[in-house]
Amino acid sequence: MRPAGQAFFPLDERWELNDSVYSPALARQMVWLSGLLPYAEARQVFERIGHRTIPASSLWRQTQQHGQRLKQHLDHQTERVAPERVVLPPPGRDHAQRKGLSLDGGKLHVRNEGWKEFKVGAVYDVELRRELDPETGDEVEQAHGVNMAYLGVLGNADTLGRALWALAVAHDIPQAADLSVTADGAEWIWNLVADYFPQSVQIVDWYHACEHLTQAAQALYPDDDAAAQRWAEQRRHNLYLGALHTITAPLEQADLPAQARYFQTHQRRMQYQDFREQGYPIGSGTVESGIKRYKARLTGAGMRWSRSAAERMLVIRSAVLTGDFDALWDAARN
């Protein structure tokens, strides 16, 4: 966010088509806007609102140049606060702000590689608000994520894990007295959580669990959609209560071990009524909405990225979504 009262396009900026004369202040705005919108749309904003003709090619070049600088700074920070290097405060120095963390993945197109997964992590404060519980109809305190910070990486789970740890350190998560992780059932996610956040409360996203329940019902009644729907609706309440044996037993009797195994594997992560009553979020909408916002910039019609350009844009997009682009820009410059 720019300081209050600062013009979006400083009036004393010089500009020409030659990239070399873009001042740091204008370059900052060019890169920020390119992280918000595709280059062609950013060019239109500069022309209509800023009354400047800046080619999309210049926006691209500035983004590559400064995006690399921002990425190098974050890589350095990630290495500096790697788990093996961080000295945590002694016990008793924890803070009371409940924290949350969510992870997920999306796809973007990398030239010469095809569609590749990018992984996203979100950290946030957990805030309680009084609302109606959709399962019981009672008014209860529901957990919501606020003050969210995002990061996105094009790499494996360990790459995300080290970057997510650095983000967690920046947001005081290692000192949180209470941390929950809410995500889907992907094996790589829970392996990462076990390595980096072993003391967290682990929760499989409620809506993903319901999707698997629907798939199990369809496998149980492949030729009777009405029966499958009735079974899923009946067992949905059992799922919420954590009574998973009522789900797994019929699946095992029908020789559907794969469907049963999903609920058996995540049983401790599916105690939804208990989690709700304890004030934990049971949905991972924070990161899922984040994935959609990453895709809005990275997977538009015809978008194809080199691997390096995608990595730089993920850094810029993360800072734009989090709202700390200016802080990152200044830190990387200094």
N, C-alpha and C positions, 0 to 999 in steps of 0.2 A: 504494500500500500504506500502511495506517495504521501509525504507530509502534508498536513492541512494547508491549503492556500497555495500550494505549488502548482503551477500550470502543467497540464499534461504534456504539452510540447513547449519547452522554454522558448520565449520569444526572441532571445538573442542568439539562437542557434544558427550556425552557418550550415548550408546544405548544398550539395551538388550530387550528380550521379556518381562521382568518384567516391568509393567507400572510404578512402583515406581521410576525407575531411569531416566525417561524422564525428562529432565530439563525444566524449564518454557519456554525457547526460542524454544525448539523443540516441546513442547506441543502446543505452539502458532501456529506453522506451521501445525501441525497435525490437529488442530481444523479448521484453515482457509481452508486447502485443503479439509477437510471433508464437509465444507459448500459449496465448489465449485463443488465437484464431489461425486458420491456415494463411500462408503467406499472401495469397491473392486477396483474401478478405482484409488482412491487415493493411495491405497497400491501399485499399479503398477507404479504410478508416483514416489513414494519414491524409489522404487526398481530400476527403469530405470534411473532416473535423479539424485536422491540423493544417489544411491548406498547403500540403507539401506533396510533391510528386516523388515518391521513393519507390523504385522498382522492386518487384517481388524478389528478383535475383539479389538485390542488395540486402534485403531483409534476411534472405537465406544465408548469405555470406557472413553477416554480422552474427547471426544465430550460431553458425558453426564455430566461428572464432571465439565468441564469448561463452558459448555453451561448453566448449572444451575447457576453458578456464574454470568455469563453475564446477564441472565434473571433476577436474583434477583437485580442486579444493575439497570437495566432498570425499573423494577417494582418500585424500590425506587425513581428513578428520576421521574417517572410518578406521583407518589403520591406527591412528593415534589413540582411539578409545576402544580398540579391539578387546574382547573379554579377557584375554590373557594379560593385558596391560592395565586394566582399570583397577584401582584400589578403592573398594567401596567403603563408605563410612561404617563405623562399628555399630553393632546392634544398639537400638535405642534412639537412633537418629532418623528413623523412618518418619514419613509424613502421612497424614490421615486422608489425603485426597485419593479416592478410589480411582484406579486407572483401568483402561481397557485397551485391547489390541485385537486387530482383525487382519487376516491375510486372504488373498485370493489371486487368481491369475486370469489373464486375457490373452488375445491373439492380435498380432500385427504382422504385416507383410514385409519381410526383409528380402531385398533383391538377391537373387541367386541362391536363396535359402528357402523361400516359401513362407508359409505362415508359421511364426514362432511365438512361443509363449513369453509374455512379460509378466513379471510377478509384482504384486503391489502389497505394501503393508500400510496400515493406518494405526496410529496411536491417538488416544483421546482421554479426556476426563469423563468419568461416569457421573451423571446427574440424575437424581430421582424426582419424578413428577407423579402426582396422583392422577390416575386414569382408570378406566374400566378394563378389567381383565377380560379379554375376548373369550377365554375358555370357561371362566366361572361366573362372569357377570358382576363380580364384586369390584368395589373401588379399592385399588391397591396402588402402592408406589411402584411405578414402572421405571426401569433404567433406560437412560438415553445417553448417547455419546455426544459430547460437546468439545469445543476447542480442538478440532481434529487436525492432525498433521499427517501428510502422505509422503511415501516414497515409492518409486517404481524402478525396477531394474530389468535388464534383458540378460538373463543369466540363470544359473542353477539355484537350487534352494540355499546352498551355503553362501552364495553371493548375496542373496536377499537377507540371509540370517545375519551376516556381519554388518550390512548396511542398516538393517532394522535395529540391531543392538545399538549402533551409534545414535540412531534417532531416539531410541528409548532412553539412552543416557542423557541426551539433550533435553528430554522432557521428564527427567527425574523418575522414570519408571523403576529403576533398580532400588530406589529408596521408598517406593510405595508399599505401604503396609498391606495393600490388597490389590491384586491384579487378576483380571480375567481375560482369557483369549477365546474369542468366538469366531468360528470359521466352518467351512464345510468339512466333509469327511476325508479329504484328500490325504493320503499317507504322508506325502512330503511335508505337509503343513505340521502335522503332529510330531513328526520326527524333529523338525526344526524347533518347535516349541519345547520339546523335551531337552534339546541341547542348550537353548538360550534362555528359556523362561520356565525352568522345571517346577518352580513353586507356584505357578499360576493356577487358577481354577480354569479347567478346560471345558468348553461348551461347543457341541456341534450345533450349527445354526438350525433353528427350529424349522424354517421353511425347507431347507435341504432334507432334513429328516422326514418331513411330510411328503416330499417328492419321492423319497425312497420307499415310504410306506405305500404310496400309490403304485409304484412299480412292483412292489411285492404283491399287492392285491391283484394286479393284472397277471402276474405269473401264477398266482394261486387259482384264479378264475379266468383262464385265457379265452374261453368261449362264452363268457357271460359277463358283459360289461356292467349290468345292473348289480349283480352279486358282488363284483369286484368293488364297485363304488360303495355298496352298503358295508362291506367288510372294512374298507379303509376308513369310512366315517366312524364306525364303531370303535376301531382300534386307535383312532386319532386321540381320543380322550385317554386311553390307556397309555399311549406314548407320552402325553403331557404329564401324567402322574408318575411316569418312570416304571410302569408295570410292563416291562418289555417281554416277560415270559409269555404274556398273552399274544404277543406277535410272533415270537420265535418258535414257540411250540407247534402251531399249525404249519408253519413253513418247513420245519424239520420233518413233520409227519408226512408232508406232501413231497418230500425229497427235493427241497429247494434250499440246499445248504448255503449257497452264495448269498441269497437274500437274507437268510437268518444270520449269517456271519456279520453282516454290516451292523446290525443292531446289537449283537453280542460284543463285537469289538469296541463299540462306542457306548456301552451301557452307562459307564460312569460319567460320560459327557452328555447324557440325555435325561438327566434328572430335572426336567424343566420346571415343574412346580416348585421344587426346592430352590432352584436357581432364582426364579422370580421372587420368591418370598425373601431370599437373602439379598435381593437388590442387584442381581447381575443381569446384564443384557443377554437375551437368548437369541437375538437376531444379528446377523452380520451385515445389515443394510449399509452401515458406514462405509465399508470397503467395497461392497457391490455397487453402490452409487458412485464411488470413486472410480471403479473400473469403467463405468459408462462414461465418466467425464474424461478419462484418459483416452478412451476410444474415440470420443468426439473430436479429438485433435489428431489422433494417430491412425485412424482407420477410415477416413473419409473416402469417397469414391475416387478410385485411381491412385490412392496413396501407396507408394512403394518407397521404402527407406533403405539406405545403406545401414549396416549394423552400427557404425560409429555415429551416424546422424540420429538414429533412433535412440541410442544411449544418451546423447546430448539432450534431445528433446524430452526424454523421460525426466531428466534432472530439472529442466526448465519448467515443464508442466507440473511436476511435483511442487516446486516452489510457488508457482502461480496458484495452484489449488489450495495450498496451505496458507498462503498469504504472507510468506516471508521472503519473497523474491528480492526486495531491496536489501534486506539484511544479508542474504546470501551473496548478492552482488558486491556489497561493501566488504564483507568478510573475505571474499575471494580476491578483491582488489588489494586489500591491506596485507 
